[in-house]
């Protein structure tokens, strides 16, 4: 078994699976990065992912169209993000507690809808693998990187786009200023509320896409609580990546490779307790948080409600 584990076929499989499994981490963590850079902490990412996953799966199951499923998930994610923004900005609720509330809502509602509308685990035809001409034929590299589904390619394309928006555009400058010094931003005529509404709603959209990538691209099924803490890991990745898109991508790949490794260990019956293998990504999360807390500086106004002076 150990010899088989280190074969070229298995190693390529681990890497290819790791790239694919990074997709939901990337969407959710990049969306959360925008929200946190503007000063809003959203711990409801997991709930938004679950609602996005169910919505995308159910609409795809009913229509046979993955694009309609994805669009429906985006709309649900936008509504949940907007609701989170409304509670955090309009009512200045404690962001950590309200985020947990939205997580519990998403968890319970997706479970209820599953029982009422599906009743059992079903499968759909999700996004197919798209082979990039010429590149997909390259030995090793082609199989790992260029035979993935469309949502995988878009997730990795999102990283440089997010970096450009945050660092090279007027909108990105406003987001960063609002997250660092909202009073100064307000004095300069920047609407703190509008920026935060935009980023938190955007975060909800990306979280829903992350969920959809699970149910109609990676797994093509919906199960109750199928995210299994992935949304909370995505929040941790924002800290791990230092609130930078490329740092977040590195963290997402690290976690997804560990997840891929433990899945292949179970498939090949490697003599390691299955419970230990399943724990690996979560143990890594704790280690990462311990190592990063205090060593990286987040946005100064993170999780602090804005109150206009005067």
C-alpha positions, 0 to 999 in steps of 0.5 A: 500500500505504501509503495502504491501511495508513492507511485506517479499515478497516485501523486498526480491524482493527489495534485490534480484533486488538490487543485480542484478541492482548492476551488471552494476555499478560494471563492469563499476566502477571496470574498471574505477578504473583500469584506474584511478589508473594508472592516466587516468580519463575516463568520456566516460564510459556512451558512452562505456556502450551504445555501448556495450549494443547495440552491445550485443543486436543486435548480440544476436538478429541476432544469438540467442547466448548471448555469441556471443553478449557478445564477440562482446560487449567486442570487441567494448568496447576494441576499444573504450577504446583503442581510448580513451587511444590513445587520452589521452596518445598519444595526451595528450588531456584534459581527462575530455573533451575527455571523454565527447566527447567519451560519446557523440559519444557513445550516438549518434552512439548507437541511430543512429544504433538503428534507422537504424538497429532496428527501434523499441524496441525488446526483446531477450532471455538473460542470464537465471537465474542460481540457485546454487545447495543447496544454492538457496534452503536456505530460504530468502538468497537463493532467494536473492543471489543464483538465479541470472544470470551468469553475476551477479555472475561474477561481484561480483567475479570480486571484489576480483580478482581486489583487488588481481591484484591491491594489490598482483601482479607485474602488480598491483604495476606498475599500482599504481606507474604509477598513483602516480608517473609516472616519478619515474615509468619511471625511474625504467623502467616501460612503463607508456604509456603501462600501461595506454593503458592497463588499459584504454582499460580494462576499456572500456571492462568492461564498455561494459560488463556493458552495455551488462549486461543491454541489454542481462541479466537484461532487455533483451531489448535495448532502446535509452539512456537506461543507463540514467546516470549510467556510470557517477554514476559509475565514482562517485562510484570510488571516493566514494569507495576510488579507492578500489574494495571493497569500489566500491562494497559497493557503487554499492550496496548502489546505486543499492538498492536505485534504486531497492527501487524506482522501487518497490515504483512505482510498488506498487503505493506508494504515493510518486511522481514518479519524486521524486522516479526516482531522488533518485539515482542521488540525492544520487550521488550528496550527495556522491560526496559532502561528499567524495571530499576532504576526500579521496585522489586519485592517485597523477597523476590522469588526468595529461598527462605524459611527459618524462623529459629530 
